[in-house]
Amino acid sequence: MTVQKDDTAGDSTTQSRPDDAVPLEMGRVVRRTAIIGGIALLAILVGFASLWAYDRWAEKKQEAFRTSCEAAVAAQDWDELLQTATAWRDWDPDNDDSLMFIAQALVDLERLDEAVETLGRVEDDYKGALEALAFRAEIQYSALNRPFDAEGTWRRMVKIAPNANLPRQRLIYFYAMTLQRNAMEQQIREAVMLECEPPEAYSYILLKNVLNFSDGLAKTTRWLLNYPDDETLQVAQAVYAARQDSEGKIATFGFRTVMPGSLDLVERRLKQYPSNLELLAVKIDQAIFEGDAREVTELLAQANPSAENDSRFWRIRGWLMLDRGRYEEAVEAFEAAIDINVFDWQARWLLADALRKLNRTEEADRASALALTGKELQQRIFEKPSARDLDEELAADILQYARDLEATLFAESLARRLNLTP
């Protein structure tokens, strides 16, 4: 076949054919893509290698800082430790291990406020957060005599780990010592439900209405140096002063001992805080012992609204009704007291009296029997060296008492602790 020449196409020897151009261009594209892809892969590999090398270098640097800090600790060179740990922190602000070494150096250099600030900077999710904060709280509480600052730290620990034993124990003790009865009970209930309650929780819950500490006066007086205007501490100090006799001994039993110490401080604080329940309770106890119903009535009228949730003040109302011969009203008041605090044996004792006046003998006998048990348990706890010293026999008797009172939460938790659950 003869192919007709196209005059417009030019010289056929220099003209590329369209069907040859496409494969040639595709080849170039493929080669270029392969080259680019190779370069990218090489860059990725180099990047991974660089990252790996950096991680290895960073890890070795971390180890070097740690080793240097540990060597400074071993040598007790606190200036060197502070310098090295601070450099570590500057190099890696996200590693809280350095803060622990900085704090240790500051403590041994007696720069306690700085140590407290340093330990407070640890993150909540740091592996050693609870240890760091426990150390912080101990400095605040013991060395600096700032218990309210320590309280904030313990509360932070509880927020991080609700079932942490140590902060629960410390909060319960602090609230008991400062006569913050409702806060104490709340902590005890939470700890019991989380199964992290300290042994003394059962002592404190039975003694809620009669909390007393042999070192209460000394501690509150010391703490007031840092919180001179704090009502809670001022009131607790006055109460302890009223309960402690001239020989430094404390009264442990209500009406039989009344207030062996001086009431001067109570009187002075009442002028500042006329509706404070703790101060009023001291004065009312004395007035009841003296049989002065008129003064009891006047003092009761001063109480702030929170008295509605305090079994002691319902018991006081009941005593007034009993004194006035209004026995039905007395029973209602005593029952209200017991509803608030099932362990209020004094309310049960007076309830038994009111019930007998109404010829409700069987109920009266049961109330008096429970009251007597509560009174005896209270005395046994007071006789222990500390609230933590619950021997197995006493704990078992408290368990039975809680069961008799149908205090289910505490009965079940104490049975668990004594391994007496089914």
C-alpha positions as CSV (number, residue, x, y, z in Angstrom):
1,M,0.0,0.0,0.0
2,T,1.3,3.5,-0.8
3,V,1.0,6.1,1.9
4,Q,0.2,9.6,0.7
5,K,2.6,12.2,2.0
6,D,1.0,15.1,4.0
7,D,2.7,18.3,2.9
8,T,1.6,20.1,6.0
9,A,3.2,17.6,8.3
10,G,6.8,18.5,7.5
11,D,9.8,16.1,7.1
12,S,8.7,12.6,8.2
13,T,12.2,11.8,9.4
14,T,12.1,14.5,12.1
15,Q,8.4,14.3,13.1
16,S,7.7,12.1,16.3
17,R,4.8,9.7,16.0
18,P,1.9,10.3,18.4
19,D,1.7,6.7,19.4
20,D,5.4,6.7,20.5
21,A,5.1,9.8,22.7
22,V,2.8,8.4,25.3
23,P,4.9,5.5,26.5
24,L,7.9,7.7,26.5
25,E,6.2,10.3,28.7
26,M,4.8,7.7,31.0
27,G,8.2,6.2,31.5
28,R,9.5,9.6,32.5
29,V,6.7,10.1,35.0
30,V,7.2,6.6,36.5
31,R,10.9,7.2,36.8
32,R,10.4,10.6,38.4
33,T,7.7,9.2,40.8
34,A,10.0,6.4,41.8
35,I,12.8,8.8,42.5
36,I,10.6,11.1,44.5
37,G,9.2,8.1,46.4
38,G,12.6,6.9,47.1
39,I,13.7,10.3,48.4
40,A,10.6,10.4,50.6
41,L,11.1,6.9,51.9
42,L,14.8,7.8,52.6
43,A,13.7,11.0,54.4
44,I,11.2,9.0,56.5
45,L,13.9,6.4,57.4
46,V,16.3,9.1,58.2
47,G,13.7,10.8,60.3
48,F,12.9,7.6,62.2
49,A,16.6,7.1,62.8
50,S,17.0,10.6,64.0
51,L,14.0,10.3,66.4
52,W,15.4,7.0,67.6
53,A,18.8,8.5,68.1
54,Y,17.3,11.5,69.9
55,D,15.2,9.3,72.2
56,R,18.2,7.2,73.0
57,W,20.2,10.4,73.8
58,A,17.3,11.9,75.8
59,E,17.0,8.6,77.8
60,K,20.7,8.6,78.6
61,K,20.5,12.2,79.6
62,Q,17.6,11.5,81.9
63,E,19.6,8.6,83.4
64,A,22.6,10.9,83.9
65,F,20.6,13.5,85.7
66,R,19.0,10.8,87.9
67,T,22.4,9.2,88.7
68,S,23.9,12.6,89.6
69,C,20.9,13.4,91.9
70,E,21.2,10.0,93.6
71,A,24.9,10.5,94.1
72,A,24.3,14.0,95.6
73,V,21.7,12.4,98.0
74,A,24.2,9.7,99.0
75,A,26.8,12.4,99.7
76,Q,24.3,14.6,101.4
77,D,25.4,17.4,99.2
78,W,22.1,19.3,99.2
79,D,23.4,22.3,97.3
80,E,24.7,20.1,94.5
81,L,21.4,18.2,94.6
82,L,19.4,21.4,94.2
83,Q,21.6,22.6,91.4
84,T,21.5,19.3,89.5
85,A,17.8,18.7,90.0
86,T,16.9,22.2,89.0
87,A,19.0,21.8,85.8
88,W,17.1,18.6,85.1
89,R,13.8,20.4,85.6
90,D,14.8,23.2,83.3
91,W,15.9,20.7,80.6
92,D,12.7,18.6,80.9
93,P,9.8,20.5,82.5
94,D,7.4,17.6,82.1
95,N,9.4,15.1,84.3
96,D,8.2,15.5,87.8
97,D,10.9,13.2,89.2
98,S,13.1,16.2,89.3
99,L,10.7,18.0,91.6
100,M,11.0,15.2,94.2
101,F,14.8,15.7,94.3
102,I,14.4,19.5,94.4
103,A,12.0,19.2,97.3
104,Q,14.4,16.9,99.2
105,A,17.2,19.3,98.8
106,L,15.0,22.2,99.9
107,V,13.9,20.3,103.0
108,D,17.4,19.5,104.0
109,L,18.4,23.1,103.4
110,E,15.5,24.1,105.7
111,R,13.7,26.0,103.0
112,L,10.4,24.4,103.9
113,D,8.1,26.9,102.2
114,E,9.9,26.4,98.9
115,A,9.7,22.7,99.4
116,V,6.0,22.9,99.9
117,E,5.5,25.0,96.8
118,T,7.7,22.6,94.7
119,L,5.8,19.5,95.8
120,G,2.5,21.2,95.0
121,R,3.6,21.5,91.4
122,V,3.5,17.8,90.7
123,E,0.8,16.8,88.2
124,D,-2.2,14.7,89.5
125,D,-1.3,11.9,87.0
126,Y,2.3,11.8,88.0
127,K,3.2,8.2,89.2
128,G,4.5,9.5,92.5
129,A,1.8,12.2,93.1
130,L,0.4,10.6,96.3
131,E,3.9,10.2,97.7
132,A,4.8,13.8,96.9
133,L,1.6,15.2,98.3
134,A,1.8,13.1,101.4
135,F,5.3,14.5,102.0
136,R,4.0,18.0,101.3
137,A,1.1,17.6,103.8
138,E,3.4,16.3,106.5
139,I,5.7,19.4,106.2
140,Q,2.6,21.6,106.3
141,Y,1.1,19.9,109.3
142,S,4.1,19.0,111.5
143,A,7.0,21.2,110.6
144,L,5.1,24.4,109.6
145,N,2.1,24.0,111.9
146,R,-0.3,24.9,109.1
147,P,-3.0,22.2,109.4
148,F,-5.5,23.9,107.2
149,D,-2.9,24.0,104.4
150,A,-2.3,20.3,105.0
151,E,-6.1,19.7,104.9
152,G,-6.1,21.1,101.4
153,T,-3.3,18.8,100.3
154,W,-5.0,15.7,101.9
155,R,-8.2,16.7,100.1
156,R,-6.3,16.8,96.8
157,M,-5.0,13.4,97.5
158,V,-8.5,12.1,98.1
159,K,-9.6,13.6,94.8
160,I,-6.8,11.8,93.0
161,A,-7.4,8.5,94.8
162,P,-10.7,8.4,96.7
163,N,-9.7,5.1,98.5
164,A,-6.3,6.3,99.6
165,N,-5.9,5.3,103.2
166,L,-3.4,8.0,104.5
167,P,-5.3,11.1,103.5
168,R,-8.6,9.7,104.9
169,Q,-7.0,8.9,108.2
170,R,-5.4,12.3,108.5
171,L,-8.6,14.2,107.6
172,I,-10.6,12.1,110.1
173,Y,-8.1,12.8,112.8
174,F,-7.8,16.5,112.0
175,Y,-11.6,17.1,112.0
176,A,-11.9,15.2,115.3
177,M,-9.1,17.2,116.9
178,T,-10.6,20.5,115.9
179,L,-14.2,19.4,116.9
180,Q,-15.5,19.6,113.3
181,R,-17.9,16.7,114.1
182,N,-19.9,16.7,110.9
183,A,-16.9,16.9,108.6
184,M,-15.4,14.1,110.6
185,E,-18.4,11.9,110.2
186,Q,-18.7,12.6,106.5
187,Q,-15.1,11.5,106.0
188,I,-15.7,8.4,108.1
189,R,-18.8,7.4,106.1
190,E,-17.0,7.9,102.8
191,A,-14.0,5.9,104.0
192,V,-16.2,3.1,105.2
193,M,-18.1,2.9,101.9
194,L,-14.7,2.8,100.1
195,E,-13.3,0.2,102.5
196,C,-10.4,2.4,103.4
197,E,-11.4,3.5,106.9
198,P,-8.7,3.6,109.7
199,P,-9.4,1.5,112.9
200,E,-10.0,4.7,114.9
201,A,-13.0,5.6,112.7
202,Y,-15.1,3.3,114.9
203,S,-13.9,5.0,118.1
204,Y,-14.5,8.5,116.7
205,I,-18.0,7.7,115.4
206,L,-19.0,6.4,118.9
207,L,-17.4,9.4,120.6
208,K,-18.8,12.0,118.1
209,N,-20.6,14.0,120.8
210,V,-17.8,13.8,123.4
211,L,-14.6,14.2,121.4
212,N,-11.7,14.9,123.7
213,F,-7.9,14.8,123.3
214,S,-5.2,15.1,126.0
215,D,-3.0,17.2,123.6
216,G,-5.9,19.1,122.2
217,L,-5.2,22.3,124.2
218,A,-1.5,22.3,123.3
219,K,-2.1,21.6,119.6
220,T,-4.8,24.2,119.0
221,T,-2.8,26.8,120.9
222,R,0.2,26.1,118.7
223,W,-1.8,26.2,115.5
224,L,-3.4,29.5,116.5
225,L,0.1,31.1,116.1
226,N,-0.4,30.7,112.3
227,Y,-4.2,31.2,112.2
228,P,-4.8,33.7,115.1
229,D,-8.2,34.8,113.9
230,D,-9.6,31.3,113.0
231,E,-12.9,30.6,114.8
232,T,-12.6,26.8,114.6
233,L,-9.3,26.8,116.4
234,Q,-10.2,29.6,118.9
235,V,-13.3,27.6,119.9
236,A,-11.6,24.2,120.1
237,Q,-8.9,25.8,122.3
238,A,-11.5,27.2,124.6
239,V,-13.3,23.9,124.9
240,Y,-10.1,22.0,125.6
241,A,-9.2,24.6,128.3
242,A,-12.5,24.0,130.0
243,R,-12.1,20.3,130.0
244,Q,-8.6,20.1,131.2
245,D,-7.9,20.4,134.9
246,S,-4.9,22.1,136.6
247,E,-2.8,19.0,136.3
248,G,-3.4,18.7,132.6
249,K,-5.8,15.8,132.9
250,I,-9.0,15.7,130.8
251,A,-12.5,15.0,131.8
252,T,-14.0,12.0,130.1
253,F,-17.4,11.7,131.4
254,G,-20.1,14.4,131.0
255,F,-22.1,15.3,134.1
256,R,-19.9,13.5,136.6
257,T,-16.9,15.7,135.9
258,V,-18.6,18.8,134.4
259,M,-15.9,21.2,133.4
260,P,-12.8,20.8,135.6
261,G,-10.8,23.5,133.8
262,S,-11.4,27.2,133.4
263,L,-14.4,28.6,131.6
264,D,-12.9,32.0,131.2
265,L,-11.8,31.4,127.6
266,V,-15.2,29.9,126.7
267,E,-16.9,33.1,128.1
268,R,-14.6,35.3,126.1
269,R,-15.1,33.4,122.9
270,L,-18.9,33.4,123.4
271,K,-18.8,37.2,123.2
272,Q,-17.2,36.8,119.8
273,Y,-19.2,33.9,118.6
274,P,-22.5,33.9,120.5
275,S,-24.2,31.3,118.4
276,N,-21.3,28.8,118.2
277,L,-22.6,25.3,119.0
278,E,-19.4,24.0,120.6
279,L,-19.2,26.9,123.1
280,L,-22.9,26.8,123.8
281,A,-22.7,23.0,124.4
282,V,-20.0,23.6,127.1
283,K,-22.1,26.2,128.9
284,I,-25.3,24.2,128.6
285,D,-23.7,21.1,130.0
286,Q,-22.7,23.0,133.1
287,A,-26.2,24.6,133.4
288,I,-27.8,21.2,133.1
289,F,-25.5,19.8,135.8
290,E,-26.6,22.7,138.0
291,G,-30.2,22.2,137.1
292,D,-30.6,25.7,135.8
293,A,-33.3,25.3,133.2
294,R,-33.7,29.0,132.7
295,E,-30.1,29.4,131.6
296,V,-30.4,26.3,129.4
297,T,-33.4,27.9,127.7
298,E,-31.5,31.2,127.1
299,L,-28.4,29.5,125.8
300,L,-30.4,27.2,123.6
301,A,-32.1,30.2,122.0
302,Q,-28.7,31.6,120.9
303,A,-27.8,28.5,118.8
304,N,-27.4,28.9,115.1
305,P,-29.6,27.0,112.6
306,S,-27.2,24.2,112.3
307,A,-28.3,23.0,115.7
308,E,-31.3,21.4,113.9
309,N,-28.8,18.8,112.6
310,D,-27.0,18.3,115.9
311,S,-28.2,15.5,118.2
312,R,-26.8,17.3,121.3
313,F,-29.2,20.2,120.9
314,W,-32.2,17.9,120.3
315,R,-31.2,16.2,123.5
316,I,-31.1,19.5,125.3
317,R,-34.6,20.3,124.0
318,G,-35.7,17.0,125.4
319,W,-34.1,17.7,128.7
320,L,-36.1,20.9,129.0
321,M,-39.3,19.2,128.0
322,L,-38.6,16.5,130.6
323,D,-37.9,19.1,133.2
324,R,-41.2,20.8,132.4
325,G,-43.2,17.6,132.6
326,R,-44.0,17.6,128.9
327,Y,-43.1,13.9,128.4
328,E,-44.5,13.3,124.9
329,E,-42.5,16.3,123.6
330,A,-39.5,15.1,125.4
331,V,-39.8,11.7,123.7
332,E,-40.0,13.3,120.3
333,A,-37.0,15.4,121.0
334,F,-34.9,12.5,122.2
335,E,-36.0,10.4,119.2
336,A,-35.0,13.2,116.9
337,A,-31.5,13.2,118.6
338,I,-31.1,9.5,118.0
339,D,-32.2,9.8,114.4
340,I,-29.4,12.2,113.8
341,N,-26.8,10.2,115.9
342,V,-27.7,6.7,116.5
343,F,-24.8,6.3,118.9
344,D,-26.0,9.1,121.3
345,W,-26.3,7.0,124.4
346,Q,-27.1,10.0,126.6
347,A,-30.2,10.7,124.5
348,R,-31.3,7.1,125.0
349,W,-30.7,7.3,128.7
350,L,-33.0,10.4,129.0
351,L,-35.4,8.8,126.5
352,A,-35.8,5.9,128.9
353,D,-36.7,8.3,131.7
354,A,-39.3,10.0,129.6
355,L,-40.8,6.7,128.5
356,R,-41.1,5.5,132.1
357,K,-43.0,8.7,133.0
358,L,-45.4,7.6,130.2
359,N,-45.6,4.0,131.6
360,R,-44.0,2.7,128.4
361,T,-41.9,0.4,130.5
362,E,-40.9,-2.2,127.9
363,E,-39.6,0.6,125.5
364,A,-37.9,2.3,128.5
365,D,-36.1,-0.9,129.5
366,R,-34.7,-1.4,125.9
367,A,-33.6,2.2,125.7
368,S,-31.8,2.1,129.0
369,A,-30.1,-1.2,128.2
370,L,-28.8,0.2,124.9
371,A,-27.8,3.5,126.7
372,L,-25.8,1.5,129.3
373,T,-24.0,-0.4,126.6
374,G,-23.1,2.8,124.8
375,K,-21.8,4.4,128.0
376,E,-19.7,1.3,128.9
377,L,-18.2,1.2,125.4
378,Q,-17.4,4.9,125.5
379,Q,-15.6,4.5,128.8
380,R,-13.6,1.5,127.5
381,I,-12.5,3.5,124.5
382,F,-11.4,6.4,126.7
383,E,-9.3,4.1,128.7
384,K,-7.3,3.1,125.7
385,P,-3.9,4.8,125.0
386,S,-5.3,6.1,121.8
387,A,-8.4,5.8,119.6
388,R,-6.5,3.4,117.3
389,D,-6.0,0.8,120.0
390,L,-9.1,-1.2,119.4
391,D,-8.4,-4.8,120.5
392,E,-10.4,-7.6,119.0
393,E,-12.7,-8.0,122.0
394,L,-13.6,-4.3,122.0
395,A,-14.1,-4.2,118.3
396,A,-16.4,-7.2,118.5
397,D,-18.5,-5.5,121.2
398,I,-18.8,-2.4,119.1
399,L,-19.9,-4.6,116.2
400,Q,-22.7,-6.1,118.3
401,Y,-23.7,-2.7,119.6
402,A,-23.9,-1.4,116.0
403,R,-26.1,-4.4,115.1
404,D,-28.4,-3.8,118.1
405,L,-28.8,-0.2,117.0
406,E,-29.4,-1.2,113.4
407,A,-26.5,1.0,112.4
408,T,-26.1,-1.2,109.2
409,L,-23.3,0.7,107.5
410,F,-20.9,0.5,110.5
411,A,-22.0,-3.0,111.5
412,E,-21.3,-4.4,108.0
413,S,-18.0,-2.6,107.6
414,L,-16.7,-3.6,111.0
415,A,-17.8,-7.2,110.4
416,R,-15.7,-7.1,107.1
417,R,-12.7,-5.7,109.0
418,L,-13.0,-8.5,111.6
419,N,-13.5,-11.1,108.8
420,L,-17.0,-12.0,110.2
421,T,-18.9,-11.5,107.0
422,P,-20.7,-14.6,105.6
